[in-house]
């Protein structure tokens, strides 16, 4: 009986988290900043989430799912995003996609090099995202 209670409490907790996160996303809200840290990273990266939203970057630019064809597809409306490493981990068959660190560097540096809305992107130097303490 205790196992069922613990399972039910955990499931309810997860559902509430997804519900509140989904509501915040639907409202266009998100955290001011996100600190990204993996076991392999020497330093965490600080991502200015709100700043990217304020620039008009669409959620689907970063938040996505795997489509039926296995390629990147936009996150369905109202679905809360999972942490990147939920999918981008050592269980993913594609070695180019199985490291969140590699994905983060590719996605962030790629956008920053390309720029946005005709403007040059900010720095792609390490300390632009990985500040010295």
Secondary structure, 3 states (H helix, E strand, C coil): CHHHHHHHHHHHHHHHHHHHHHHHHHCCCCCCCEEECCCCCCCCEEECHHHHHHCCCCHHHCCEEECCCCCEEECCCCCCCCCHHHCCCCCCCCCCCCCHHHHHHHHHHHHHHHCECCECCCCCCHHHHCCCC
